[in-house]
Amino acid sequence: MEGSVSKKLEVNVCASEIWKAYGSLQLAQIAVDAFPETYSGYTVLEGDGYAGTIIQVFMAPGVPGPAWYKQKYLVVDDVRRVKLAPTIEGGVLEQGFKSYTTRLEAIEKKGKG
């Protein structure tokens, strides 16, 4: 399968503050806490949250599809506030995707920050 999905989410926090969570391992815990019906947990398999880190994310019981996936953080850029994390095993790769990369970017809204 080929394609692209994009979603913009505006938050009421300056980009440098939200990046403290998005650019770290905190984001995985936030997702588990905020969406317990979707995520049941995660494990850091390798790394410290920067480039090279591998995490395994576990889906909550009853969520359709594969029970887990692994992501590897390729880029964690604190200056540009960008994180690239391709799925390297499980998840959508088991459902026919050749690749799937999550890109997070904290962009300062004009007039803020």
Buried (B, 14 or more C-beta within 10 A) or exposed (E): EEEEEEEEEEEEBEBEEBBEBBBBBEBBBBBBEEEEEEBBBBEEEEBEBBBEBBBBBBBBEEEEEBEBBBBBBBBBBEEEBBBBBBBBBBBBBBEEEEEBEEEBBBEEEEEEE
